[in-house]
Amino acid sequence: MAGPRKQRRLEQNDSSSDSDESVNQEDEEMETIQVDFDVKMPEPSDFHGIKNLLHQLFLKAHINTSELTDLLISQRKITGVVKQADGGDEEMDADDDPEDLDASFGVFSVVNITEHSTKECVNEIHTYLLSHGKKGCDDEKFQMLRRILEDKKKHVGLIISERMVNIPAQIAVPMYSSLSYDLSKATAKGEAFDFEYFILISKIVVFKDGSKDENVLYTNAEEELIAEVATLSYDFSVSSELDSGLAGNWTDDDIEGKRKRRVLLFPASQLEHINSKMSSELAT
């Protein structure tokens, strides 16, 4: 998956004292660190990085993330891996670790869970979606979800969109745009990427205070735009599970909020509309 270079900014407090003033007076300076990212095709060496990112999503769920990682790497033209740019011809800083430049900071792809239904990891994802859907949906919506997942003629794509928490939502704009382009190319060649629906498992935190529309925080901010066009959605809690991808260790008993997953199912025909919304609301 091709994509233009994106940037993130990390702000760090640098507090210092003026020797001519009281020790209780500090002059705080904000330092801005700018880091460039490239989106590259996956390589076998990305296996562990991608698997760790998948763990952010599935946590302790019984899903073969090793097999899923291999599947993502095998579809190189549809999968993008976010890595730190090497700076081109610029000399690498003496403190830079070459392995840091090869680290996976994000992964973006779509898996045809209809075409690959015989794979163990996809079978487990089916079970994962249906078991939580049975608890989180009313019967009408659950039956709809089951029919869509079991229909062998109308394919469903599971969007994988995982990245480190401090990478801003702006990076999603070129990635979703590239996805549309790559899917069109693959479909034109007769490959199994012609979808009727997409499913996205979104990471959210639901707070006790605020209205229903205001008390939800999406870890990936762009996914709030996708939720607006979802045909079906349901939540389930993961507060009891360790989540290394989100700052803060909330549990259901804490006052801050409850960590959950929100499953979003939307028609593939809405993808271009989503791309347009992201471009207008997220692009810098």
Disulfide bonds with the S-S distance in Angstrom:
none
